[in-house]
Amino acid sequence: MPKTESKKRTRNRLRRLPKGPSGGVELLLIQSVDDLGSQGEVVEVKAGYANNYLLPQGLATYATDHHKRMVDKHRAALLKVEEARLADLRGLANTLGRQSVTIEANANDEGHLYGSVGAPEIVAALKKIEFNLREDQIRLEGPLKELGLYTVTIHFHQK
């Protein structure tokens, strides 16, 4: 007798899952899942996939109205933080755009450098004037091998 009761409970629990427009289970992803979606997205999956993998692994939770509102509030807060960060980066870019840096290197009489100047040397020169950047932020078409004035592109953000 107890087995039939537990089956009924399981069946009732499956019926109460939030259904999507296609009849699957609507879940809110807590973590990004390959081939399914990224964190914070509402996805629709089959009940077996939800109950046997996503929910027990802690990768998703039920997509209730409460959870959706919490995610929307969290996204709004993250958007504000990202906008503030972008404003700071724009200010840094404007300051750095007016900056001139001199890098000393050995060269022959024709102006050809014995070595070359690349991203590591540019980052070191910028650190001397208190701009901390990473080498992967410096965009060069190739190493600088001759004396002269160069404009270097610095990549701060995707936007």
C-alpha positions in Angstrom: 0.0 0.0 0.0 2.7 2.6 0.8 4.2 2.3 -2.7 1.0 3.4 -4.4 0.7 6.4 -2.1 4.2 7.5 -2.9 3.5 7.0 -6.7 0.4 9.2 -6.2 2.5 11.9 -4.5 5.1 11.8 -7.2 2.4 12.1 -9.9 0.8 15.0 -8.1 4.1 16.7 -7.7 4.8 16.3 -11.4 1.4 17.8 -12.3 2.1 20.9 -10.2 5.3 21.8 -12.0 5.0 25.0 -13.9 4.1 24.1 -17.5 5.4 26.1 -20.4 3.6 26.8 -23.7 4.8 23.6 -25.3 3.8 21.4 -22.3 7.3 21.0 -20.8 8.4 22.2 -17.4 9.5 25.8 -17.0 12.7 26.2 -15.0 14.8 29.1 -14.1 18.5 28.3 -14.6 20.7 29.0 -11.5 23.9 28.2 -13.4 24.7 28.2 -17.1 24.0 24.8 -18.8 25.6 23.9 -22.1 23.2 23.6 -25.0 20.3 24.8 -22.8 20.8 28.4 -21.6 22.7 30.8 -19.4 22.2 31.8 -15.8 19.0 33.6 -15.1 17.1 32.4 -18.2 13.7 30.7 -18.1 13.9 27.5 -20.2 11.4 24.8 -21.0 12.5 21.2 -20.7 10.9 17.8 -20.3 9.8 16.7 -16.8 12.3 13.8 -16.7 15.3 16.0 -17.5 14.1 18.5 -14.9 13.5 16.0 -12.1 16.4 13.7 -12.8 19.2 16.1 -13.6 18.6 19.9 -13.4 16.8 20.1 -10.1 18.9 17.5 -8.1 22.2 19.0 -9.4 21.1 22.4 -8.3 21.4 23.8 -11.8 17.8 25.1 -12.0 14.8 25.9 -9.8 11.1 26.2 -10.6 10.2 29.2 -12.6 7.7 30.7 -10.2 6.6 34.4 -10.4 8.5 35.1 -7.2 11.8 33.7 -8.7 11.2 35.6 -12.0 10.8 38.9 -10.1 13.9 38.2 -8.0 15.9 37.6 -11.2 14.6 40.8 -12.8 15.6 42.8 -9.7 19.0 41.2 -9.8 19.4 42.0 -13.5 18.5 45.6 -12.9 21.1 45.9 -10.1 23.7 44.3 -12.3 22.8 46.7 -15.1 23.3 49.7 -12.8 26.7 48.3 -11.7 27.8 47.7 -15.3 26.7 51.2 -16.4 28.8 52.7 -13.6 31.8 50.5 -14.5 31.4 51.6 -18.2 31.3 55.3 -17.1 34.5 54.8 -15.1 36.2 53.0 -18.1 35.1 55.9 -20.4 36.7 58.4 -18.0 39.9 56.3 -17.9 39.9 56.0 -21.7 39.6 59.8 -22.1 42.4 60.4 -19.6 44.6 57.8 -21.3 43.8 59.2 -24.7 45.4 62.5 -23.9 48.5 60.8 -22.4 51.8 60.5 -24.2 54.3 57.8 -23.3 58.0 57.6 -24.3 59.7 54.2 -24.4 63.4 54.1 -24.8 65.0 51.4 -26.9 68.3 50.9 -28.7 68.3 51.7 -32.4 70.8 51.9 -35.3 71.5 55.1 -37.3 68.7 54.4 -39.7 66.1 54.3 -37.0 65.6 50.5 -36.9 65.3 49.1 -33.4 67.7 46.3 -32.4 64.8 44.6 -30.7 61.2 45.5 -30.8 58.6 47.2 -28.6 55.5 45.1 -27.9 52.7 45.0 -25.4 54.8 44.1 -22.4 57.0 47.2 -22.8 53.9 49.4 -23.3 52.3 48.0 -20.2 55.5 48.6 -18.2 55.7 52.2 -19.4 52.1 52.8 -18.5 52.6 51.4 -15.0 55.3 54.0 -14.4 52.7 56.7 -14.9 50.2 54.7 -12.7 48.0 53.2 -15.4 47.6 49.5 -14.6 46.6 47.6 -17.7 47.1 44.0 -18.9 49.0 43.0 -22.0 45.9 41.5 -23.6 44.3 45.0 -23.5 47.0 46.5 -25.8 46.1 46.1 -29.5 49.1 46.2 -31.9 49.2 45.2 -35.6 52.6 43.9 -34.9 55.7 44.7 -32.8 57.1 48.2 -33.3 60.5 47.9 -34.9 61.3 51.4 -35.9 61.7 54.8 -34.2 58.7 57.0 -34.4 55.4 58.2 -33.0 52.7 55.5 -32.8 49.1 55.5 -31.7 48.2 52.4 -29.7 44.7 51.0 -29.3 43.7 49.9 -25.9 40.7 47.6 -25.5 38.9 48.2 -22.2 35.5 46.5 -22.7 33.3 44.9 -25.5 31.3 48.2 -25.6 
